[in-house]
Amino acid sequence: MNFETVHVDLADRSYDIVIGSDVLARAGELIRPVVRLPSCVILTDENVAPLHLETLTASLDRAGIKHHAIILPAGEKTKSFDHLSRVMDEILGHGIERKSFLIALGGGVIGDLTGFAAAIALRGIDFVQIPTTLLAQVDSSVGGKTGINVAAGKNLVGAFHQPKLVLADMSVLETLPRRELAAGYAEVVKYGAIDSPDFFSWLESHGADLLDGDVAARAHAVGYSCRAKAAIVARDEREGGVRALLNLGHTFGHALESAVGYGGRLLHGEAVSIGMVMAFDLSVYLGLCPTDDAARLRRHLAALGMPTDPTDIPGMSWNPVDLIDRMATDKKVADGKLVFILAKGIGKSFITNEVTRDQLIHTVTEAVTA
């Protein structure tokens, strides 16, 4: 497969996303021209390292790039101050320079943590994203959002820090469990639901093939998603306006993640899947969205094995008021009002802060008793 390159246009912070098969084996030659010093620290986790670290380090060796690896525990709990402190101690103890760089080899957790470490180490060093999950390839590795979770909520401590390069290898997706693939697929569906009804229709026809291993379908979906996100990020790097559309489903989803905890019972993409359905259901309740469009979104996600209601998460007892209170600590609060991404239909999403608490209680109560 030929590589596709998607350019993220941010003036002196611009970079490319390289998409294709066997990109990882050529990582060294792709990275070398964009970094200032051939010396790096790789951050990865205990699940990814046995599968892909050797391929990466061999490619770095061929390109003459010195490297040191830090292998962290897998899972959302790694996005914490404790693990950030460990990473900072180790990379600084390893003797990095301002021209050194970090590599994130892993999913969204490793990417977010690595990016934040790069943002604050020596007041900012370069880093490269090599996302190994579908979710990270289409969302978290692109756009420069970095951070960690704290008790008050998800991603509340972080920085905007753009990578120098993103390498999205379709081959690494072959090692993902289907549940992880499906969770990433929710973020792909998001791009269709935001502003591309044609892409959503394509997903209805090809989504099952993508999850079943069709490499061409995966590359098309990743390429489309990255182009869509790159276009939005180029217009609004620091989420002062249109970039908020990328949060479709996330206000509800982050509250669900916070309530469930970060132990793996609810994956981020699964939370986004439920959150998108809730956003569309709220839009229907407000008379903004046709019932058929909300049903279509729910039907497509469910058909591919995604959860669509909080009640799909086993072992949870839900309190609507508690979930709404958790939303109030989200980053998407402006002037004391929660900002929601709602929809007038598939591909017709918009930003609003005009949702009342009573309207929110109705929708959340309906969802948790479905």
C-alpha positions as CSV (number, residue, x, y, z in Angstrom):
1,M,0.0,0.0,0.0
2,N,1.2,3.5,-0.8
3,F,1.5,5.9,2.0
4,E,-1.0,8.8,2.3
5,T,0.2,12.0,3.8
6,V,-2.2,14.4,5.5
7,H,-0.8,17.8,6.3
8,V,-1.9,19.7,9.5
9,D,-1.4,23.4,8.6
10,L,-0.4,25.3,11.7
11,A,2.3,27.7,10.4
12,D,5.6,27.0,12.2
13,R,3.8,24.1,14.1
14,S,2.7,22.3,11.0
15,Y,3.3,18.6,10.6
16,D,2.4,15.5,8.6
17,I,0.3,12.4,9.3
18,V,1.7,9.5,7.4
19,I,-0.9,6.7,6.9
20,G,-0.3,3.2,5.4
21,S,0.8,-0.3,6.0
22,D,4.2,-1.1,7.5
23,V,4.9,2.5,8.4
24,L,6.4,1.4,11.7
25,A,9.2,-0.5,10.0
26,R,10.2,2.8,8.3
27,A,9.7,5.0,11.3
28,G,13.4,5.9,11.6
29,E,13.8,7.2,8.1
30,L,10.5,9.2,8.4
31,I,11.4,10.7,11.7
32,R,15.0,11.6,11.0
33,P,14.4,14.6,8.7
34,V,11.9,16.3,11.1
35,V,13.9,16.2,14.4
36,R,16.9,18.3,15.4
37,L,18.9,15.7,17.3
38,P,19.0,12.0,16.6
39,S,18.3,11.1,20.3
40,C,15.0,10.1,21.8
41,V,13.2,8.5,24.7
42,I,10.3,6.1,23.7
43,L,7.3,5.9,26.0
44,T,5.2,2.7,25.5
45,D,3.2,0.3,27.7
46,E,3.3,-3.3,28.8
47,N,0.8,-4.4,26.1
48,V,2.4,-2.6,23.2
49,A,6.1,-3.1,23.9
50,P,6.2,-6.9,23.3
51,L,4.3,-6.4,20.0
52,H,5.9,-3.4,18.4
53,L,8.9,-1.9,20.3
54,E,11.5,-4.1,18.6
55,T,10.2,-3.1,15.1
56,L,10.5,0.6,16.1
57,T,13.9,0.4,17.7
58,A,15.3,-1.5,14.7
59,S,14.1,1.2,12.4
60,L,15.6,3.9,14.7
61,D,18.9,2.0,14.7
62,R,19.0,1.9,10.9
63,A,18.4,5.7,10.8
64,G,21.1,6.3,13.4
65,I,18.8,7.6,16.1
66,K,19.8,6.8,19.7
67,H,16.9,5.6,21.9
68,H,15.9,4.7,25.4
69,A,12.6,3.1,26.2
70,I,10.3,3.5,29.2
71,I,7.6,0.8,29.5
72,L,4.6,1.9,31.6
73,P,1.5,0.0,32.9
74,A,-1.3,-0.3,30.3
75,G,-4.6,1.4,31.0
76,E,-6.2,4.8,31.7
77,K,-4.9,4.9,35.2
78,T,-1.4,5.6,33.7
79,K,-2.6,9.1,32.8
80,S,-1.8,10.3,36.3
81,F,0.5,12.6,38.2
82,D,2.3,9.6,39.7
83,H,3.2,8.2,36.3
84,L,4.0,11.6,34.9
85,S,6.4,12.2,37.8
86,R,8.1,8.8,37.1
87,V,8.4,9.7,33.4
88,M,9.9,13.1,34.1
89,D,12.4,11.7,36.5
90,E,13.5,9.0,34.1
91,I,13.8,11.2,31.0
92,L,15.6,14.0,32.8
93,G,17.8,11.4,34.5
94,H,18.6,10.0,31.1
95,G,20.1,13.3,30.1
96,I,17.8,14.6,27.4
97,E,18.6,17.9,25.8
98,R,16.3,20.6,24.4
99,K,16.9,19.2,20.9
100,S,16.1,15.6,22.0
101,F,12.6,14.2,21.4
102,L,10.1,11.8,22.8
103,I,8.2,9.1,20.9
104,A,4.7,8.0,22.0
105,L,4.3,4.3,20.9
106,G,0.8,3.3,22.0
107,G,-2.8,4.3,22.3
108,G,-4.4,7.5,23.5
109,V,-3.1,7.1,27.1
110,I,0.5,6.9,26.1
111,G,0.1,9.6,23.5
112,D,-1.6,12.1,25.9
113,L,1.0,11.4,28.6
114,T,4.0,11.6,26.3
115,G,2.7,14.8,24.7
116,F,2.3,16.4,28.1
117,A,5.7,15.3,29.3
118,A,7.2,16.8,26.1
119,A,5.3,20.0,26.7
120,I,6.8,20.5,30.2
121,A,10.2,18.9,30.0
122,L,12.9,21.6,29.7
123,R,9.9,24.0,29.0
124,G,9.1,22.1,25.8
125,I,10.8,19.5,23.6
126,D,9.7,17.8,20.4
127,F,7.7,14.6,20.2
128,V,6.4,12.1,17.6
129,Q,3.2,10.2,17.8
130,I,3.0,6.6,16.7
131,P,-0.5,5.6,17.6
132,T,-1.2,1.9,17.9
133,T,-5.0,1.9,18.3
134,L,-7.7,3.0,15.9
135,L,-8.9,5.6,18.4
136,A,-5.5,7.2,18.7
137,Q,-4.9,7.2,15.0
138,V,-8.2,9.0,14.2
139,D,-8.4,11.3,17.2
140,S,-6.0,11.7,20.1
141,S,-2.7,11.6,18.2
142,V,-3.8,14.5,16.0
143,G,-4.3,18.1,17.1
144,G,-1.9,18.6,20.0
145,K,-4.2,18.0,23.0
146,T,-2.1,16.4,25.8
147,G,-2.8,15.8,29.4
148,I,-3.6,13.6,32.4
149,N,-6.6,12.7,34.5
150,V,-7.2,13.9,38.0
151,A,-9.8,13.1,40.6
152,A,-12.0,16.0,39.4
153,G,-12.2,14.7,35.9
154,K,-10.6,13.5,32.7
155,N,-7.9,15.5,30.9
156,L,-8.3,18.5,33.2
157,V,-4.5,19.0,33.5
158,G,-2.6,19.4,30.3
159,A,-1.3,21.6,27.5
160,F,-1.6,22.2,23.8
161,H,1.6,20.8,22.3
162,Q,1.7,19.8,18.6
163,P,3.8,16.7,17.6
164,K,6.5,16.9,14.9
165,L,5.0,13.9,13.0
166,V,2.3,11.3,13.3
167,L,2.8,7.8,11.9
168,A,-0.4,5.8,11.5
169,D,0.4,2.2,10.6
170,M,-2.6,0.0,9.5
171,S,-0.5,-3.1,10.2
172,V,-0.4,-2.6,14.0
173,L,-4.2,-2.6,14.1
174,E,-4.1,-6.3,13.3
175,T,-2.9,-7.0,16.9
176,L,-5.8,-5.1,18.5
177,P,-8.7,-6.9,20.3
178,R,-12.0,-6.4,18.5
179,R,-13.3,-4.5,21.5
180,E,-10.5,-1.9,21.2
181,L,-11.1,-1.7,17.5
182,A,-14.8,-1.1,18.0
183,A,-14.1,1.6,20.6
184,G,-11.9,3.4,18.2
185,Y,-14.6,3.0,15.5
186,A,-16.9,5.2,17.6
187,E,-14.5,8.1,17.0
188,V,-14.6,7.4,13.3
189,V,-18.4,7.5,13.3
190,K,-18.2,10.9,15.1
191,Y,-16.7,12.5,12.0
192,G,-19.7,11.4,9.9
193,A,-22.2,12.5,12.6
194,I,-20.5,16.0,12.9
195,D,-20.7,17.2,9.3
196,S,-20.4,14.4,6.7
197,P,-23.6,12.4,6.0
198,D,-21.9,10.9,2.9
199,F,-19.1,9.5,5.1
200,F,-21.6,8.2,7.6
201,S,-23.4,6.4,4.7
202,W,-20.0,4.9,3.6
203,L,-19.5,3.6,7.2
204,E,-22.9,2.0,7.2
205,S,-21.8,0.1,4.1
206,H,-18.2,-0.6,5.1
207,G,-17.9,-0.4,8.9
208,A,-18.2,-4.1,9.4
209,D,-15.5,-4.7,6.8
210,L,-13.2,-2.3,8.6
211,L,-13.7,-4.1,11.9
212,D,-13.2,-7.5,10.2
213,G,-9.8,-6.5,8.9
214,D,-10.2,-4.9,5.5
215,V,-7.0,-2.9,5.3
216,A,-8.2,-0.6,2.5
217,A,-11.4,0.2,4.4
218,R,-9.3,1.0,7.5
219,A,-6.9,3.2,5.6
220,H,-9.8,5.1,4.0
221,A,-11.5,5.7,7.3
222,V,-8.3,6.8,9.1
223,G,-7.4,9.1,6.2
224,Y,-10.8,10.7,6.1
225,S,-10.9,11.1,9.8
226,C,-7.4,12.7,9.9
227,R,-8.2,15.0,7.0
228,A,-11.4,16.1,8.8
229,K,-9.7,16.7,12.1
230,A,-6.7,18.4,10.4
231,A,-9.0,20.9,8.7
232,I,-10.8,21.8,12.0
233,V,-7.5,22.0,14.0
234,A,-6.0,24.3,11.3
235,R,-9.0,26.7,11.8
236,D,-9.1,26.5,15.6
237,E,-6.0,25.1,17.2
238,R,-6.8,25.9,20.8
239,E,-10.5,25.0,20.8
240,G,-11.9,28.6,20.9
241,G,-14.7,27.8,18.5
242,V,-15.3,25.2,15.8
243,R,-12.9,22.7,17.2
244,A,-15.5,22.1,20.0
245,L,-17.5,20.1,17.4
246,L,-14.9,17.3,17.8
247,N,-16.4,16.9,21.3
248,L,-19.6,15.4,20.1
249,G,-20.6,12.8,22.7
250,H,-17.7,13.7,25.0
251,T,-19.5,15.7,27.6
252,F,-21.8,12.8,28.4
253,G,-19.0,10.3,27.8
254,H,-16.5,11.8,30.1
255,A,-19.1,11.9,32.9
256,L,-19.8,8.2,32.4
257,E,-16.0,7.4,32.5
258,S,-15.7,9.4,35.7
259,A,-18.6,7.6,37.3
260,V,-17.4,4.1,36.2
261,G,-13.7,4.7,37.0
262,Y,-10.7,4.2,34.8
263,G,-10.2,0.5,35.3
264,G,-11.1,-0.8,31.9
265,R,-14.8,-1.6,32.5
266,L,-15.7,1.3,30.1
267,L,-13.3,2.2,27.3
268,H,-13.2,5.8,26.1
269,G,-14.6,5.0,22.7
270,E,-17.4,3.1,24.3
271,A,-18.2,6.1,26.4
272,V,-18.2,8.3,23.3
273,S,-20.6,5.9,21.6
274,I,-23.1,6.2,24.4
275,G,-22.5,9.9,24.6
276,M,-23.2,10.5,21.0
277,V,-26.5,8.6,21.3
278,M,-27.4,10.7,24.3
279,A,-26.5,13.9,22.4
280,F,-28.8,12.9,19.5
281,D,-31.6,11.8,21.9
282,L,-31.3,15.2,23.7
283,S,-31.5,16.9,20.2
284,V,-34.7,14.9,19.4
285,Y,-36.2,15.9,22.8
286,L,-35.5,19.5,22.1
287,G,-37.2,19.2,18.7
288,L,-34.0,19.8,16.8
289,C,-33.3,16.4,15.2
290,P,-35.5,13.9,13.4
291,T,-36.2,10.8,15.4
292,D,-35.1,8.7,12.4
293,D,-31.6,10.2,12.4
294,A,-31.1,9.4,16.1
295,A,-32.4,5.9,15.6
296,R,-30.1,5.5,12.6
297,L,-27.0,6.4,14.7
298,R,-28.1,4.1,17.5
299,R,-28.8,1.3,15.1
300,H,-25.4,1.6,13.3
301,L,-23.4,1.6,16.6
302,A,-25.3,-1.3,18.1
303,A,-25.0,-3.3,14.9
304,L,-21.2,-3.2,15.2
305,G,-21.2,-4.2,18.9
306,M,-21.0,-0.7,20.5
307,P,-22.8,0.2,23.7
308,T,-25.6,2.8,23.2
309,D,-27.0,3.3,26.7
310,P,-25.5,3.6,30.1
311,T,-27.4,0.5,31.0
312,D,-25.2,-1.5,28.6
313,I,-22.4,-1.1,31.2
314,P,-22.7,-4.0,33.6
315,G,-22.7,-3.6,37.3
316,M,-23.6,0.1,37.5
317,S,-26.3,1.9,39.4
318,W,-26.9,5.3,37.9
319,N,-27.8,8.6,39.6
320,P,-28.8,11.2,37.0
321,V,-27.9,14.1,39.2
322,D,-24.5,12.7,40.0
323,L,-23.8,12.4,36.2
324,I,-24.9,15.9,35.6
325,D,-22.7,17.2,38.5
326,R,-19.7,15.4,36.9
327,M,-20.4,17.2,33.6
328,A,-20.1,20.5,35.5
329,T,-16.4,19.8,36.1
330,D,-15.7,19.2,32.5
331,K,-13.4,21.4,30.4
332,K,-16.4,22.2,28.2
333,V,-17.8,24.8,30.6
334,A,-17.9,28.4,29.5
335,D,-19.2,31.3,31.6
336,G,-20.7,28.8,34.0
337,K,-22.7,27.0,31.3
338,L,-22.1,23.6,29.9
339,V,-21.3,23.5,26.2
340,F,-22.9,20.7,24.3
341,I,-22.6,19.5,20.7
342,L,-26.1,18.7,19.5
343,A,-27.4,17.8,16.1
344,K,-30.1,18.8,13.6
345,G,-29.5,15.4,11.9
346,I,-26.7,13.1,10.8
347,G,-23.9,15.4,9.6
348,K,-25.6,18.5,11.0
349,S,-24.0,19.0,14.4
350,F,-23.6,22.4,16.1
351,I,-22.4,24.0,19.4
352,T,-24.7,25.4,22.0
353,N,-24.8,26.4,25.7
354,E,-28.5,26.8,25.8
355,V,-29.4,23.4,27.4
356,T,-31.3,23.8,30.7
357,R,-30.8,21.6,33.7
358,D,-34.3,20.3,33.4
359,Q,-33.8,19.3,29.8
360,L,-30.6,17.6,30.8
361,I,-32.1,15.7,33.7
362,H,-34.9,14.4,31.4
363,T,-32.4,13.1,28.8
364,V,-30.0,11.5,31.4
365,T,-32.9,10.0,33.3
366,E,-34.3,8.4,30.1
367,A,-30.8,7.1,29.3
368,V,-30.0,5.5,32.6
369,T,-33.4,3.8,32.8
370,A,-33.5,2.5,29.2
